[in-house]
Amino acid sequence: MNLLKLAGSYLRQAKSRLKDADGALNDGNFPYALRLSQECIELSLKASLRLAGIEYPKVHDVSDVLLSVKDRFPAWFAEKVDNMAKISASITMKRELAFYGAEDEMVSPEEAINRRDAERAVEDAEQVHKMCRRLLRQHGTKGSP
């Protein structure tokens, strides 16, 4: 499978997560909306790294790698990397709370993640996914990377 197909697959998976995150938000399931948004961001950024031919660690937050190879991307994308890396690092930190809450403090996921957290996560996921889809479209017009 070539990099273009693999990145496209990641972005399709990310789009499904985004759609489901929006549904969870509308249903009031804020922790789940945040978790799905984090997965969307993770898959979108990993698709972008694949397009650039970058191998990344198998971790949820690839912001360090993204920042270190910023110059491998087109200028319009590179100027957004700092913000996308910040989004990735921030939402990944909240991921564990969205799964388990703060067990040592007896705080449930529903208490740890509120509507605003979920709304922000979905908005950020939409933004990151949009930029990564644009990168894929740009690569697609040039042929396989």
N, C-alpha and C positions, 0 to 999 in steps of 0.2 A: 504494500500500500504506500503510495507516495505522500509526501508531507501535506500537499494541498487537500487530498481526500481525508487524511487523518484530522487536520485542522477543521475541515468542514464538518466532520462527524462530531468533534468536540463542541463546535458552536451550535449544532442542532440539539445536542444534549443540553447545552447551556440554555438554549431558548425554551426547551421544555421545562427546565427548572424555574426559569423566570415566569413562565405562564402559571405554573403551580404555586410559585411564591405569591403572585398576585391573588390567586384564588384563596390561599391561606390567609393572606392579609384581609381580604374581604370577609372571610369566615371568622375573623377574630383570633386566629391561631398565630399569634405574633412570634413565638419562638420558632415555629416551623417555617414561617415566612422568612425569618432571618437565616435559618439554616439553608434553605433552598437558594436564597440570594447569595450566600457565601459559595455554594457549589457552582452557581452560575458564573460568579466572578472567577473562581478557581479554574473552571474549564475554559472560560473565554481567554484568560491570560495564558494558560498553557497552550491553547490553540495558536496564539500570537507567537509564543516562543518557538513552537514547532515550525511555523511559517518562516521564522528567521533561522531555522536550522540549529536551534539551541536545545541542548539536552538540559533538563531541569531535574532537581531532586524530587523524589516522590513524597512531597509534603504538601500540606494544604495552602500555605502561603509562599508564593514564589516571588514576592516583591523584591528581595535582595538580588535575585538573578535578573529580574526585569530591569532594575536600576543599573546593574553592572553591564548590561548589553544595550542600553538605550540607543547608542550610536549605530546599531545594526538595523534600526527601523527608519522608515521615511520621516522626514522632519515633522510633518503634521502629527504623527503618532508619537514621536519622541518627546514632543512638547507636552504631551498628556501623560507620559509615563510616571512622573513624580506623583501626580494626583492618583493615578490608578494604583500605584504601589502603596500609597497611604491608605486608600480604600481597602485594599486587600489585607494589609496588616491589621487594620482596625476591625474589620468584620471577622477575621479569623480569630482574633482575641475573644470576640463575643460568642463564637461558635460553641465553645464548651458550655457556657452559661445557657445557651439556647437548648442544648441537649439535656443537661443535668441540673441546671440551676446552680445554686451555691449550697451544696449538700452539707458542708460543715456548719453552715449558718441556718440550715433548714429552710432555705429559700427555693421555691419551685421555679422551673423555667418560666411559667406564666407570671411569676412575681419579678423575675430577673429581667425579662424582656418585655417592654411596653409597646404600645401602638407606634409611638414616634420612632423607637428603635427599628421596628419592622418597616415602617414607611421609608425611613432613610435607607435601610438596607436594600429595599426593592428599587428605589430611585437610583442608588449607586450601581446596583447590578444592571439596570437598564442602560445607564451611561457607559459602563465598561463594555457591556456586550455590544452596544452600538459601535463603539470605536473598533472593537476587534472584528466585527462583521465587515466594517469598511475596509480594514486591512486585508481580510480574506478576498473581498471583491477586487481590490487593487491587485493582489497577487494573481487572481483568476484571469484578469485581462492580460497578464504578462505570460501566462502559461505556468507550468509547474515550477516551483522554486528550485 
